[in-house]
């Protein structure tokens, strides 16, 4: 057994060295796209059979991780990673209806992002987000009068909250956590049972239903879900409250989608807002702003459910065999036009 284990270890090491060499060669000769193709060869891992049999939650019932042997369907702490075919959407829909939930969806549309993205975000949300459920949209903007009128289905409401215009886009990103914390302690927290927080520069492409709900929900980042942990873009400056040391972290989570119960989100936003403020007082700014702090929070407080990249996909990456049904798509990034 010991010999077999050593051979297996050497085999893994040999594969990593080959992939690294090929990646560096491809980057030098052909640019980033060839590296993107090579990274699909990096295994995501396999959920242990004993753990797979226990994967279930209050919204999807018993999960079927065996349906996706090509991907990782659970975390080391026993949370499910939700992929297409691992859940029954009809069961999730019925369970949410039985519990009479109201689901909140928050989005910030500040500056030119409002005209560029908000209408399509809301229109496609009406087509795909929690269809048949009670939903309340919260749009945070400095220009409430400019929010487009979108026809809403029965049981769905749109609320607009005014926020101050920040001088830099980085400040908009970092103030989001404080604003969300205040909203969750107010009307949003009183009328919603679960809340999803999303970026506005994306649009819905497929069903985004109650299967995503849990006490706390994190989203795997589409650009980093194959990467080994030591390559993930965590904050490494030890002076920052968002810093993770080498060897820390589980996955790299995308701040474009996160959520959970009102109570859990109050804790998350309080943690991030507090640490963002502490960093600012010391003249520090984490590498990826509120996303860096979000990743630190989920390292300390493991999410109850993780969404696969199918739930927030970047078309720029191209086609991937494991991405069977993208639910939410990134819009093309036009930072030069949209950020002052």
C-alpha positions in Angstrom: 0.0 0.0 0.0 2.8 2.4 0.9 4.5 1.8 -2.4 1.3 2.4 -4.4 0.7 5.6 -2.5 4.2 6.8 -3.3 3.8 6.0 -7.0 0.5 7.8 -7.0 2.1 10.9 -5.4 5.0 10.9 -7.9 2.6 10.5 -10.8 0.6 13.5 -9.6 3.8 15.6 -9.3 4.9 14.5 -12.7 1.6 15.6 -14.3 1.8 19.0 -12.5 5.3 19.6 -13.8 4.2 18.7 -17.4 1.2 21.0 -17.2 3.3 23.8 -15.8 5.9 23.4 -18.6 3.3 23.3 -21.3 1.5 26.2 -19.8 4.6 28.4 -19.7 5.5 27.3 -23.3 2.0 28.1 -24.6 1.9 31.4 -22.8 5.2 32.4 -24.4 4.3 31.2 -27.9 0.6 31.6 -28.3 -0.7 33.9 -25.5 -3.2 33.3 -22.8 -5.9 31.3 -24.8 -3.8 28.2 -25.0 -3.2 28.2 -21.2 -7.0 28.4 -20.8 -7.3 25.2 -22.8 -4.6 23.5 -20.8 -6.1 24.3 -17.4 -9.0 22.0 -18.1 -6.6 19.2 -17.7 -6.1 20.1 -14.1 -8.4 17.7 -12.1 -11.0 19.4 -9.8 -11.0 16.4 -7.4 -13.7 13.8 -6.7 -16.3 13.8 -3.9 -15.9 10.8 -1.7 -18.7 8.2 -2.1 -19.5 8.3 1.6 -20.0 12.0 1.5 -22.0 12.0 -1.7 -24.7 9.8 -0.1 -25.3 12.5 2.5 -25.6 15.5 0.2 -29.0 17.1 0.5 -30.4 20.5 1.7 -33.8 22.1 2.5 -34.4 23.2 -1.0 -33.4 20.5 -3.4 -34.0 17.4 -1.2 -31.6 14.5 -1.9 -28.9 15.6 -4.4 -27.6 13.3 -7.2 -23.8 14.0 -7.3 -23.2 10.8 -9.1 -24.8 12.4 -12.2 -21.6 14.5 -12.6 -18.5 12.4 -12.2 -16.6 14.9 -14.4 -16.6 17.6 -11.7 -16.2 18.1 -8.0 -19.7 18.0 -6.4 -18.9 18.6 -2.7 -16.5 20.5 -0.5 -14.2 19.1 2.2 -16.7 20.3 4.9 -19.6 18.5 3.3 -21.4 21.4 1.5 -22.8 20.6 -2.0 -21.4 22.2 -5.1 -24.4 22.6 -7.4 -24.0 21.6 -11.0 -26.6 21.0 -13.7 -28.2 17.5 -13.3 -27.2 17.2 -9.6 -30.6 18.5 -8.4 -34.3 18.2 -9.4 -35.5 21.8 -10.2 -39.2 20.7 -9.8 -38.5 19.6 -6.2 -36.6 22.8 -5.4 -39.5 24.9 -6.8 -42.1 23.0 -4.9 -40.2 23.1 -1.6 -39.7 26.9 -1.9 -43.4 27.4 -2.7 -44.5 25.3 0.3 -42.4 27.5 2.6 -43.8 30.7 1.1 -40.5 32.4 0.8 -39.9 35.9 -0.4 -36.5 36.1 -2.1 -34.6 39.4 -2.4 -32.2 40.2 -5.3 -29.9 43.3 -4.8 -28.0 45.1 -7.5 -26.0 48.3 -7.6 -26.4 50.4 -10.8 -24.2 53.5 -10.3 -22.8 55.9 -12.9 -22.9 54.7 -16.5 -23.5 51.1 -15.4 -27.2 52.1 -15.0 -27.9 52.9 -18.6 -25.5 50.2 -19.9 -26.7 47.1 -18.0 -29.7 47.6 -15.6 -32.6 47.2 -18.1 -31.2 43.9 -19.5 -30.4 42.6 -16.1 -33.9 43.2 -14.8 -35.7 42.0 -18.0 -33.8 38.7 -18.1 -34.3 38.3 -14.3 -38.0 38.4 -14.9 -37.6 35.6 -17.5 -35.3 33.3 -15.5 -34.8 34.3 -11.8 -37.0 32.5 -9.3 -39.8 32.2 -11.7 -43.1 31.5 -9.9 -41.6 32.7 -6.6 -42.2 35.9 -4.6 -39.3 38.2 -5.4 -38.4 41.8 -4.4 -35.7 43.5 -6.4 -33.6 46.2 -4.7 -31.8 48.6 -7.0 -29.2 50.8 -5.4 -28.4 53.9 -7.5 -27.6 57.6 -7.2 -30.2 58.3 -9.8 -33.5 56.7 -8.9 -35.5 58.6 -11.6 -33.3 56.9 -14.3 -34.2 53.4 -13.3 -36.0 51.8 -16.3 -39.6 50.6 -15.9 -39.8 46.8 -16.3 -43.0 44.8 -16.4 -43.1 42.5 -13.4 -45.0 39.3 -12.9 -47.5 39.0 -10.0 -45.9 38.7 -6.6 -42.7 40.5 -7.7 -41.8 44.1 -6.7 -39.0 46.6 -7.5 -37.7 48.9 -4.9 -35.1 51.7 -5.6 -32.7 52.9 -2.9 -30.7 56.1 -3.3 -26.9 55.8 -2.6 -24.2 58.5 -2.7 -22.0 58.7 -5.8 -18.5 57.7 -4.8 -15.5 59.4 -6.4 -13.9 56.2 -7.6 -15.3 52.9 -8.9 -13.2 51.1 -6.3 -15.1 53.0 -3.6 -18.5 52.0 -5.1 -17.4 48.4 -4.8 -16.1 48.7 -1.3 -19.1 50.7 0.0 -21.5 48.0 -1.2 -21.0 45.9 1.9 -21.9 48.7 4.3 -24.9 49.7 2.2 -26.1 46.1 2.1 -25.6 45.7 5.8 -27.8 48.7 6.5 -30.5 47.5 4.0 -30.6 44.1 5.5 -31.2 45.7 8.9 -34.1 47.7 7.4 -36.9 47.0 5.0 -35.1 44.4 2.9 -34.4 42.3 6.0 -38.0 42.5 7.1 -39.6 41.5 3.8 -37.2 38.9 2.4 -36.2 35.5 3.8 -33.3 34.9 1.6 -31.3 37.4 -0.5 -29.0 37.1 -3.5 -26.5 39.9 -4.1 -25.3 40.3 -7.7 -23.3 42.6 -10.0 -25.3 44.5 -12.6 -23.0 43.9 -15.6 -24.4 40.4 -16.4 -27.6 38.9 -17.6 -29.6 35.8 -17.0 -29.5 33.0 -19.7 -31.1 30.0 -18.0 -33.2 29.1 -15.0 -31.9 30.5 -11.7 -34.2 28.9 -9.1 -34.5 27.9 -5.4 -31.8 25.3 -5.9 -29.3 28.1 -5.2 -30.8 29.0 -1.8 -29.1 28.1 1.5 -28.1 29.7 4.8 -25.0 31.0 3.1 -24.1 30.7 -0.6 -20.8 31.3 -2.4 -20.1 31.3 -6.2 -17.1 29.6 -7.7 -15.2 32.1 -9.9 -15.4 31.1 -13.6 -11.8 32.1 -14.3 -10.2 30.3 -11.3 -12.2 27.1 -10.5 -9.6 24.8 -12.1 -6.6 26.5 -10.5 -4.5 25.0 -7.7 -4.9 26.9 -4.4 -1.5 28.4 -4.4 -2.2 30.2 -7.7 -5.5 31.8 -6.6 -5.5 35.6 -6.4 -6.2 36.0 -2.7 -5.0 39.1 -0.9 -1.4 38.3 0.3 -0.4 41.6 1.9 -0.3 40.5 5.6 -1.1 44.1 6.7 -4.6 43.8 5.2 -7.5 42.2 7.2 -8.3 40.3 4.0 -5.0 38.6 3.8 -4.8 34.8 3.5 -1.5 33.0 4.0 -0.2 30.4 1.6 -2.0 27.2 2.4 -5.2 29.0 3.5 -8.4 29.3 1.4 -10.6 26.6 -0.1 -11.8 28.0 -3.5 -11.7 31.4 -5.1 -15.2 32.9 -4.8 -16.7 35.6 -7.1 -18.3 38.6 -5.5 -20.6 38.9 -8.5 -23.0 36.4 -6.8 -23.3 35.7 -3.1 -26.2 35.3 -0.8 -28.0 33.5 2.0 -30.5 34.1 4.8 -30.9 37.6 6.1 -29.1 36.8 9.4 -26.2 35.1 7.6 -25.8 38.0 5.2 -25.9 40.5 8.0 -22.9 38.7 9.5 -21.1 38.6 6.2 -21.6 42.2 5.3 -20.7 43.4 8.8 -17.4 41.5 8.7 -16.5 42.8 5.2 -17.6 46.4 5.9 -15.7 46.5 9.2 -12.5 45.1 7.7 -12.7 47.4 4.7 -13.0 50.3 7.1 -10.0 49.1 9.1 -7.9 48.7 6.0 -8.8 52.2 4.8 -7.9 53.7 8.1 -4.4 52.3 7.7 -4.1 53.4 4.1 -4.6 49.9 2.7 -6.7 48.6 -0.2 -7.1 44.9 -0.8 -6.1 43.6 -4.3 -9.7 42.8 -5.3 -11.5 45.2 -2.9 -14.7 43.7 -1.4 -14.1 40.4 -3.2 -10.9 39.9 -1.3 -12.7 40.4 2.0 -15.5 38.1 0.9 -13.0 35.3 0.3 -11.5 35.9 3.7 -15.0 35.6 5.3 -15.8 32.3 3.5 -12.4 30.9 4.6 -13.3 31.6 8.2 -17.0 30.8 7.9 -17.6 28.1 5.3 -20.6 28.5 3.0 -23.4 26.1 3.3 -23.7 25.8 -0.5 -21.4 26.5 -3.4 -22.6 27.3 -6.9 -20.7 25.9 -9.9 -19.4 28.3 -12.6 -22.6 27.4 -14.6 -24.4 29.9 -12.4 -22.1 32.8 -13.3 -20.1 32.1 -16.5 -17.9 34.3 -18.7 -18.4 33.7 -22.4 -14.9 35.1 -23.0 -13.5 31.8 -21.6 -15.2 29.9 -24.4 -16.9 26.5 -24.4 -16.2 24.0 -21.6 -17.5 20.5 -21.6 -18.5 20.7 -17.9 -20.4 23.9 -18.4 -23.6 22.4 -19.7 -26.2 25.1 -18.9 -24.9 28.6 -18.1 -27.5 30.4 -16.0 -25.9 33.9 -15.7 -23.5 35.4 -18.2 -21.0 38.2 -17.8 -21.3 41.1 -20.1 -18.2 42.2 -22.0 -16.1 44.4 -19.8 -15.8 48.0 -21.1 -14.0 49.6 -18.2 -12.5 52.4 -20.2 -16.0 53.6 -21.2 -17.8 53.0 -17.9 -15.3 53.9 -15.2 -14.4 57.5 -14.6 
